[in-house]
Amino acid sequence: MPPKKTPAKRRAAGAAPASVTVRMYNVGFGDCFLLTFHYAKEKRHMLIDFGSTSAPKDQAKDYMKRVAADIKAQCGAKLHIVVATHRHRDHISGFATDGEGAGTIIAGLKPDYVIQPWTEDPNAKPDALTATVNVGAKGDPSAKQMTAHYLGSLEAMHRVAAGVGEWAKQNAARVDSSAANQLSFLGEDNLKNLSAVKYLIAMGRAGKPFYVNAGMKLNGLLPGVKITVMGPPTLKQSDKIRTERSNDPSEFWQFRNFWAAQHDAVARAVSDRPVPLFPRNVSAARGPNVRWFIRAARKIQASQMLELVRQLDDVMNNTSVILLLEIGSKKLLFPGDAQIENWAFALDNPEWTALLADVDLYKVGHHGSLNATPKTLWSRFKHKGEHGAKDRMETLCSTKGGKHGSVDAGTEVPRHLLVTELQKESDFTSTEDYKAADGLVREFMIRV
């Protein structure tokens, strides 16, 4: 039997990368990361997300097209893997092939593999009455029904988002400007992004699609790279969470009838405009008490709409793919926008928490929100430390302040308490630190 090759010998033979370059693009409020794996005789490239809902400061309007052009240049016109962590606009809008043409550039890179959450499987849509993801015992009809039920709720959520966005436009001048802005932002971010969704499906069919859930391993996609999927869980895997939090309206596994009912309510709010009996004799004059009542009623309605769309946003975030990449002795963690409900399954697994302990690079979840970097996760990281500490971990945050959440409510994104901790305990970089003169991207080298 021949002697086993050491990691150094495997790298020398070209079977594993010697280093990885991580490029974090400044797309404003969104995510776009390009990973380049350096082998002895070639480079391979993985793109994780490509979307934005708010432009970076001091950048021209065609910034997404320029990012796409840079990705093409860095890849030598060939992508090997595309990861779309979930279908929020700020993660996949760049894949759209309409508009400014950024998606058309990416389309020409013809990736070999496309990785998306199991909820995106086009063959599992409820109108097909099938579920290609096995979430229960073989032949168990309740498992298929449960899966289709949840996938149906995603479609209802998109209709809610569209209705909320329309209501916000109609009432922009009548409600608090902060609430109106957040309604528009969250409503747009939760739209279906139809062009991008269709392109990702087509791109997956041209190569090989993977619709993944917690526990899957994708170790054969890149030589010498272990890829563990830690989220999202399937409905069976998260059944404990679903049962324990069944009365929580912001729970991950919400059911279709809830969102369908919300869609009906929003649709009524948009369309309910009473027709006057004598339209030519309608007076616009109202007494002060009536004006106060109308303003108060609109404020309450705006608040209810905002709470609803925040719940929708949380649900969509919790379909995020969580990827742990192991290259030699180094570990890179990319959790998309996964929030606590998604993370709970992984953090209940002792084997996985041990695996996460020595992460070297962490892509900060959900642009630095308060519930996407659980304290349980953060406390596990062994490579935290003061400035100058050996093997201090890198933390990368793609974000833009003032677009999501509220400072007064302690929900602003990025959350300043989290940012302070990241700055103290890691080598922290935020896209908010990028200057116009520096361009749209920074590079981080990880040597294996």
N, C-alpha and C positions, 0 to 999 in steps of 0.2 A: 504494500500500500504506500503510495507516495506521501511524503510529509505534507501536513496542512500548511497553506500559505498564511503568513502573518498579514495584518492589515497593511503594513508598509509594502510588502511584496505584492499584495493584491492591487494596491494603488499603482505601483510601478508597472504592473502588467496591464493597466488600463481598465481593470474590472470595477474600480470604485473611484469616485471623484477625490481629488486631493484638496479641493476647496470649493466653496460656494460663494457666489456674489449675490447679495440681496439688494435689489433696487427698489426704493420706495418713491413712487411718483406723487407729486403734489397735485391732486385732482380736486382740491377744495374739500367739501364734505363728501367723502367717498373713500373707496379703497382701490389701490392698484399696486401690486407687487410682482416684480419679475425676478425669478430665481434662476441663476445660471450655474450649472454644475460643471466644474472643470475636470475633465478626464485627461488622460495622457495624450490621446490623439484626437479628441473632439470636445465639443461643448453641447450640453443639452439644456433645454429651457422650459421652465414651468411658469405660467402666468396665473396668478391668484387674484381674481376679480378685476373688473375694469368698468367703473361706474362713478357717477358724480351727480349730486343734486344742487350744488352751489359752487360757483367758480372760485378758484384760489385768488387771493388778493394780488393785484398788480400783474395779472396775466391777460393776454389777448383772448378774445372770444373763441378762437380755434384751438384752445389748449388741449382738448381731448384728441383732436386730429394730430397735433404735434406729439403727444404722448404715444399714440399709435405708431407714428412714423419712427419714433425713437425705439420702440419695442421691436419693430421690424428690423431696424439697423443693428440692434444688439443681437438679435437672433439669427442674423444672416438669412432672413426670409423663411425661417422654419421654427415653428413652435412644436414642442413634443407633448406638453400637457397643458390643458386649460382647466382651471378650477373656478367654478361659479358657486360661491358658498351658499347663496340663497338669492331669491328673486327681487330683493329690494332694488329700486332704481339706482341708489348710490353704490351698488355693487355690480350691476350688469348693464346699465344704460349704454356704456361704450360699445357693447357688442351689437347694438342695433345697426342695421344696414341702411336705414334711411337717415335723413338729417344731414349732418356735416361730413359723413363718410368715414368716421373712425372705425366703425365695425367692418366696413368693406376692406380696410387695410388688414385688420386682424383675420378676416375671412380668408385672405390670401396666404396666410401662414400655415394653414392645413394641419392642425394638431393631430397627433396620433390618438390621444385619449382626451376625453372630456369628463370631468368629475363634477357631479351635482348631488344634492341631497335626494334621498329616496322619494320625497314628496314631489319631485319634478318628473318622475317616470311618465312619459306620455301615454304609455299603455296601461297605466293605473288610474287614468281619469275616470270619474264616476259615470260619465256618459257612455263609456265602453263597458261598464258593469263588470270590470275585472280589476284585479290588483296583482301586478307582477311581483310585488314585494311580499315575501312570505312572513307574516307577522303572527302566525299561530300554528297550531298543529296541522299537519297535512289533511286537507279535506274539511277543515273547520270553517263552515260558512260564516260564523259570526266574526272571524278574523277578517275575511274579505269584506264583509259589510262595514266593519269598523274602519278599515282603511279607506274604503270608498267614501264613507261618511266624512272623515277628516279631510280628504282631498277635495271633497265638495265644499267644505267650509272655506278653503283657500279661494275658490272662485267667488263665493259670496263676499269674502273680505274685499276683493278687488272692486266689486260693485259698490260696497259701502264707501271705499276710498273715493271712487269717482263721484258718488253723491255728495260726500262731505266737501270735496273740492269745489263742486258746483255751488253748494250752499255758501261756502266761504266767499266765492266771487260775488254772489248776489248780495251778500250782507257785509262786504268789506268796509263800507263807509258807516255801518250802523253798529258795529261791535268794537270792542277794544282792539287796537292795532296789533298788540302782541299776540292775542288769541287768534286773530285773523291770519297773521303771518304763520303761526305754528300749524293752524288748520290747513293752510295751503301747502306748507312744506311737507307735513306728514301725509296729507292726502295724495300729493303727487308721488311721494316716495313709495307708496303702497299700491300704485296703479300697476296694471299687469305687465307693462313694458313689453307689449306684444311682439314688436319687431325683434327685440333682444331674445325673448323666450323662443321664438320660432328659429332664430339663427342658431342658438345653442343646441336645439334639437337637431337641426340639419347638420351642424358641425359634428355632433356626436355620432350621427348615423354615417357620416363620411369617414370618420375614424372608428373609435370604439368607445361607446358611452359607459360610464359607471354611475349608477344611482345608488348612493352609499348610505349606510347607517352605522351606528356605533358597533364596534367589534370587528368590522371588516379590515382586512389587511391587503394593501396594494403593493406588495413588495417586488413584483416583477416589472413594474413600469419604468424604473430607472435603475441601471446596474449599480449595485452597492449601496442602495438607499432603501431603508425600511420606512414604509408609510403605514401608520396606524390611524384608523378612523375612530375618533372618540365621541362623535356626535354627528347628526342628531340620532337619538334613540328611536326605534320603532314604537308603535303603540303598545305592543306587548312588553317591550323592554321598560317602558315608562309607566306601566300600569299602576304601580305603587303611587307614583306622583299624581297620576290622573285621579285615582280614587281619593287620596288624602286631600286634594285641593279642588274637589269637584264643585265647591261653592264659590270658588274664587274666579271672578269674571275675567281676570287677566291671566288665568292659567294657560299653560302651553297647549294642552290638548283640549281645545274648545270644540264644541260640536256645531254642525252646520245649522241646526234650527236656530241657535242663538244669533249667528251672523245673518241668516236670512231674515230674521225678525228685525234686526237693526237696519238692514238694507231697506225693508219696507217702511220703517219709521223715517229714515233719512229721505227716501223718495217722496214721502208725504210732505216733509218739511220743505223740500225743493219745489214741489208742484202745487202745494195748497195755497193758492192765491184766490180769495173769494172774488167772484164776478159781481159787480154792483148791479142792482136792478135798474137804476137809471144812471148810466155811466157819465152822461153829460152834466149831471147835477151833483157830482161828488165834491164835497168840500175837503180841502186839505188841512183846514184849521182844526187844531186840537187843543183842549184845555191843558194847563200845566200838569194836572194830576194824571191825565191820560198819557201825556208824553212821558212822564216818569215811569208809569206802569209799562209802557211799550219798551222803553230802554232797559228796564229791569228784566222783562221777559226775554228780550234778545240776549242779554248777558247770561242768563241762566241757560238758554238754549245753546249758546256758544260754548259755555263751560261743559255741558253734557256732550256736545259734539267732540270737543277736544279730548275728554276722558275716553270716549269711544274709540277715537282714532289712535290714541296712545295704546289702548289695549290691543288694537289691531297690529300696531307696530311691534309690540312685544311678541305676539304670536308668530309673526313672520320671522323675527330675529331668531326665534328658537327652532326654526328649521335649518339653521346654519350648520354647515359642515365644519367639524373640528378636526384638523389634521396635525399629527405629530410626525415629523420627519427626523429620522436618525441616520446620520452620515458619519461613519466611524464612531468617534467618541462624542460627537456634537449632536445636539438636539434642537430643532426649530419647531416652534408651536404657532400655528395659524388657526385661530378659532372663529374667524368671520365676525359675526355680531352675536354669537351665542350668549344668552343670558342665563341666569341662575337655574331656570327650569331645565334647560338643555344640559348645563354643566352637572346638575345634580346626579344624573346617572353615572357619569364618569367618575365623579368624586366619591361615589359610594363603592367604587371598585378599588380595593387595597393594592392590587397589582398595578393598576393604572396610576394611582397616586404616587407609588414608588417610582414608576417610569417617568412621571412628570417632575420629579424632585430636582433632577440635574439639567433642566432646560437651559440652553445657552442664549437663545434668542426668542423673545416673546412678542408677537404682534398683538398690541393692546386691543382687547375686544371692544367692539361697538364704539369706536372712535373715542374711547375713554369715558364711557358712561358709568354710573355708580353701581350697576348690578351685573356688569359683564366681565369683571375681574373679581370673582368671589374671593373673600378673605381666606377661605379654606385653601383655595388654589395658590394665592400669593404667599401664604405662610409656608407652603410646601417647597417653594423654590430655594435651593441651597446656595445658588450662586449670587444671591443678593449680597450687598455689602456697601460700605462707605467708599468714597472716591479713593482709587488707588488699590482696591482689593484685587487679589489675583483671580483671574478668570471671571471677572464681574460680568453679569448677564447684560445683554443688549435688550432694550425695550423700544419698540417702534410704534408710533401713534399717528395714523393718518386721520386728520380731523380739521374742523373749522369751527371756532367758537361763535356763539350767538345765534345758531340755527336750530338748536334742539334743547328742550328743557328750560328750566328757569333757575336763575341764581337765588331768587327769593325763596323758592321752594326747595333748594338744595338738590336740584336735578339737572343742573346745567351740564352740557357736553362740550368739551371735556370737563369732568368733575375736578375742581381744583384740589380737593383733598387727596384724590387718587394721583393726580399729577405731581403733587408735592412728595408723596411717598415714592413714586417712580423715579423722580429726580434724585431723591436721597439715597435710594437703595440700588440703583441700576444706572447704566449708561443710556440715558433716555434721549430720544430724538423725536420731535413732533414736526409734522409738515407746516405747522404754524410758524416754525422758526426759519423756514426757507425764505430767502430774499429773491426779489425779481431778478437781480443780476446773477444769482446762482443757478437759474434755470428751474426745471420742473422735477429734477430727480437727484437723489443722493445714493451713494453706493456703500455697502457694508460688506467687508470680506470676512468670511468664516473659514479658517484653516482647519482642516480635519486632522 
